[in-house]
Amino acid sequence: MPALRPLKLFLIAGEHSGDALGAKLIEALRAQSARPLELQGIGGELMQEQGCPSLFPLSELAVMSLVDVLPRLPNIWRRIRQAVDAVIAQAPDALVILDSPEFTHQVAKRVRRRAPQIPIVDYVSPSVWAWRPGRARKMRRYVDHILAILPFEPDAHRRLGGPACSYVGHPLVEKLDWMRNLDAEALRGRLGIAKDRTVLVVLPGSRTSEVKRLMAPFGDALRLLQAEVGPFEVILPAVTSVRPLIEERLKAWPVAPHIVSGEADKFAAFKLARAALAASGTVTLELALAGTPMVVAYRADPIASSLRFLLIAHSVVLPNLILGENVFTELLNKDCNGGALSQALLPLMRGGLERDEQLAGVASVLECVRETDEAPSAKAARIVLAYAEQDSAALVALQRASIGI
């Protein structure tokens, strides 16, 4: 019996979150595919460990704001052209782009023009429901299917005229059992925190720009909060890349936090915490799934702040967007100051109606994200394989489901 032709896939991530998403997807693809996989792409260490070599280092793309991007534009455009050429040379059965639309969509558009027969699947929808909604309709020209990680996104794309879109589930769902079984008391003992001591977890971000803008107002908030509620312990989970900057800025803080590293200690800290003060981002959904009340803050760069009027969503906080109401306090830009942050934290630390509402909110978020009955990476892999193998029956079913039939 002749060997089966390998299934050729090209996967493109633009930052480390996409790398983690891509690695889990590859693992699920291998479990489901009857054919061996031939992988090429752009990713980080996790995707490479799953057998997907990277065309160039992912670190070249991991930038955040417009201010960060501008000096690197010539190299980014060169990498876009290089990526397109690599996709065309491989002629994959499917191209999967993983988040980071500023880079991955530029590649997808050019691939569609040069090789329209290659199916393109977008894993993680751009935030068309928050700003620039016209992008949804434009994506139909070069994206065949969107794998959504937020439950309201398929409805948003139907409303906005976007591509076919399926909710596969947020990748954090696959960590829920692991999170639930973490021994938070072991972390308490290791850090020497007394059982009767209140814990606040503080998360100033994972990017240099975030840390630079948030460490000062967060420190001011802790000083004012301490004056109101008395002493408490602070745990600060930090990623390796910004830990030296955090340690430098901590010199101006009124309390010395316990700095922890790694996913296990971070989620154990969430379980110990009475409340959290966090930068806006995926960590807010992590906190919600861990059951931790929170105040969310952010200071954007001056250019992004000036474009705030373009935002059409009612919130920038993922749990609020999932619930469709602003349960979790958010303080942005000029409102992100020590006085406002400390006043928002007070009822969460002391208890009362606002804390009870947030606790009910985190329970509702958990119900919303768990509405899919299949692991997110497994469902995503099934849809990618339908396009790669040109399974007509599966594709018809996906298209019908995406328009609500």
N, C-alpha and C positions, 0 to 999 in steps of 0.2 A: 504494500500500500504506500503510495507516494506521501512524502512529508507535507504537512499543511504549510501553505505560504504564510510567513509571519505577517501579523497585523501591524502596519506601520502607523505610528502615532507621533506627532510633534506637540510638545507641551511647553508653554511659555509662561513663566512666573516673572513678576516685576519686583517683588520684595519677599521678605522672609515668611510672611503669613501665607503668600501664594505658594511658596516652596513647601510648607507643611501640608497645605491643601493638596498639592500635586503629588506628594509622596503617598498620602493616604489613598488618593485616587488610583495611583499605579498599583498599589497593593490590592485594591478591590478589583481592578481590571484583570490582574493576573488570576485572581480567584475565580472570575466569571468567564474569562475568554477560553474558548476551546483551541485557540491558536496561540503560538508563541508571539510575544510582543517584540517589535523592533522600535526602540525609543530613541528619539533625539529631542533636543530642546534647550531651554534656558532655565536654569534653576540653581538652587543652593545645595548645601550638603545633603539634606534629607532626600531630595529627588535623585541626587547622584548615588546615594546609598541604595536606592531602589532600581538602579541600572539605567538612569537617564542622564547621559553626559551633558554638560553645559557648554554652550557655544562660547561663552565668555563669563567672567565672574559676575554673580548677581549683585555684588556690592556696587557695581557701576550704575545700577538703576535705582538703588534704594535711597531715593531723595523724597522729600515730603512737600515742601511749599514751593510756590512760584519763585520766591527769592532764592531757594536752594537750587532750583532747576536751571535758572537762566545761565549761570556760568558754564554749565555742563551740556548745554543744548547741542553744540557741534558734535560732541562724542555720542550723545544719545541718538541723534539723527543718523550717524554712521552705523550705530548698532541696530537701528531699525532696518536700514537697508541690508545689513549683513544677515539679520534674522529672516527677512523676506527671501533673500537668495537661498538660504539654507532650507527653508520650507519648500520652495520650488524644486530644489535639487533632490530632496528626499521623496517628493510627491507622496505625502502620507495619505492614509485612508481617512484620517481626520486630524484637524488642528484644534487643540484645546488651549484657550487662553485663560489665565488664572488671575482674576482681579487686575489691579494696576492699569486701568483703562488708558491713562495718558501714554503708556508705552504699548501695551498689548493690542489696543484697538488700531493704533497706527499701523502695526504689522498686519492685522487682520484685513484692513481696508485694501492694502496693497496686494496681499495674497489673493483676495477675491477678484481684483481686477486682472491679475496675471494668470490665475488658475481657478476659475469659477466653479470647477467641478469638485474642489476639496471642501468637504463639510467643515463648518467652523462652529464650535461649541464654546460658549462663554461661561466659565464657572465663577460665579459671583457677579451679580448685576451692578453696573454703575448706579449711583444714587440719583436716578432720574426723578424719583419721587420727592427729592429734596431740592434740587436745583437743576436748571437747564433741562426741563422735561422734553423739549424737542429732540433730544438725543435718542429717545426711545424709538421714534419712528425712523430716524436715520439709520439706526442699528440694523433694521430689517434688510438693508442692502448688503450687509457683509456678515451678519451673524444668523445662523440657522436656528439655534436654540440656546436659551439662557438657563443655567442651573442656579436657581435662587436659594439663598441661605436664610432669608427672612420671610416669614409666612405671608406678609401682605404684598410681596413683590409681583406675583403672577397677576393679581388684580390690577396693580398699578400699570403693568405693561399692556394688559388688555385695554385699559382706559386710555392709555397714551398712544396706542397703535404700535407698540413695540413688537419684537420677535416673539415666537413661541417661547413660553417660559414655564418651567416646572419648579415647584418648591421641593428641594431635596432634603432640607434640614440643615441647621447650623452645625458646623464641625464640632462645636463644644458639646453637642448632645452625646457624642461618642465618649466623652470624658465623665459623664454624670456619675456612673457607678464608681469609677476611680475616685472622683471628688468626694463622694459620700463616705467612702471607706478610709479616707485619710485620718491619721491619728493627730488631731490638733493639739491634744494635751501633751503629746511628746514634744511638739515644738515649744509649747509653754514652758515645759521643764528645761529644755535645752537653752532657752533664752533667759531662764531664771525669773519668769514673771509669776508673781503670786496669784493664787486662784481667785482672790477677791479683788484683783486689780483690773480696772476697765482698760480695754484695748481699743485703740483707733488705728486703722490701717490707712496709710497715706501713699498715694500713687501719682507722682508728678510726671509720669510719661516715660516712654521708651526711646524717644528721639531727643537729640541735643537741643533742638529749637524749643521743644516743649519744656524740658527741664529748665532751660535758661529763663523762660518766661513765667514759670509757675512756682519755682522754689521760694522766691521772696514772698508772694502773697500767701502761700501755704504756711510759711513760717510765722507770718503775722497772725494768721488765723489761729494757729496753735497757741500763740502767746495770749491772745484774747480769750480763747476757749478755756485755757487753763485757769485764768483769773475767775471765770464763771463757775466752773465745775470742780476745780481742784486738780490734783495730780492724776495723770493717766499715762499709760504706756503707749508708745507709738511703734508700729512695725512698718518698715518701708521696704517692700520688694523692689529690687533693682536689677535691671539687665546689665550684663557685663560692659556693654559698650558705653553706657552713661554713668556707671558707678563712680569713676573718679570725679566727674563733674558734680555729681550729687554730694559726694563727701566734701568737696571744696565749698559748696554752697551751704552745707549744714552748719558751718562755723557761725552763721548768723542766726541759727534757730535757737529757741528757748529751751528745747528738749533734745536729748540725744536719742534718736530712734534706734531700734534694733534693725539693722539692714540684713535682709535675707536674699538669697538667690535661688533660682530654680523653680520649676512649676509646682513641685510638691510643697515646698515651704510657702510659696505664694498662696496657694489655695488653702493650706492649713491656717495661714494668717487670716484669710477671709472668714474662716469658720470661728476663729477666736474673737474676731472684732465685734464690738458693739455697733460700730458704724465705719464708713469709709469716706475719705476725701480723695477724689480721683479725677485725673485728666479725662476728658471725653475720648471715647474710642471703644474698641472691642472689650477692654477691661470692664466697662460698665455692664456688659452682658454677662461676663464672668462673675461679677459681684452678685448680680441678680440671681443667677443659677446657683450660687453658693448660699443665697438667702441673706445677703448683707445689705442693710439700708445704706444709702449713699447720698452725698452731695457731689455734683459733677461740675467741673470748672474747665474753662479753656481761655487762652489768650492767643489769638491768631496774629500772624505777621501783618504789618500795616496794609499791604496790598489786599490780602484776603479779608481783612476787617472792612475795607472800603467797599467790598463786593457783597457784604452781608445782606443788602437789600434784595439780592437775587435768590435768597433762600426761600423756598415755598413750603417747606415742612414746618410743622408746629414745634419741632424739637430737634436737637442734634444728638440726643441721648437714645441709644438703641432700644433699651427697655421701654422708654416712653413711646417710641415709634411702633414697637410691637403691640403695645397695649392700646394705642390710639388716643392716649391722654397723658398729660404731664404729671405723673405720680412722683417722679424723682426730680428733685430740685436741680436746676442748671443755672450757673452764673458765668456769663461769657464776657470777654473783653473788659470794658470798664467796670462791669459788675463783679468781675473776678478780683476782689480785694479782701484784705484780712477781715474787715468788719462784717461784710456781707457773708463771707464764708463761715465765720464763727457763729453768727446768728442763725444760719441755716443748719449748722451742725448741732446746736444746742438742744432742740427737741428730740433729735435722734439719740443723743447721749442720755438725756434725762428720762425720756419715755413720754407717752401720751398719744393723742390722736394721730399726729403726723407720722410718728414711728409706726403705729398700728396700720395706717394706710399703706406705708411702704412695705411692711411685712406681707400684707395682703397682695400688694403689687408684685412682689418677687414670686409669690406662689402662682399668680396668674401668668407671668412670663414663662415659667416652667411649663405650664399646661400648653401654652401657645406653641412653643418651639418643639414640643414633643408630639405634635399632632401627626407626624409622619410615622408609619409603622415599620420603617426600614432604616437601617443605618445610613446616614447621609452619604458617605463615600460609596456604599454599595448601590444606592439609588442613582447617584451621579454616574457611576461606572456603567450601569445598565443602559442609561440614555446615551452615553458616549459610544458604547458598543453598537447600539442600534444605528447610529449614523455611520460609524466606521465600517460596519458590515452591510450597510444599506438594506437593513431588514424592513421591507416595505410595510408589513403588517404592524410592526412595532412603531414605525414612524407615523403611520396614519393614526394609531391610537394616541400617540403623544401629541400630535397636532390637534386632534379632537378634544383631548383633555385640556390643552392650553387655552382653547377658546370657550371652554365651559360646556361642551357637548357631552 
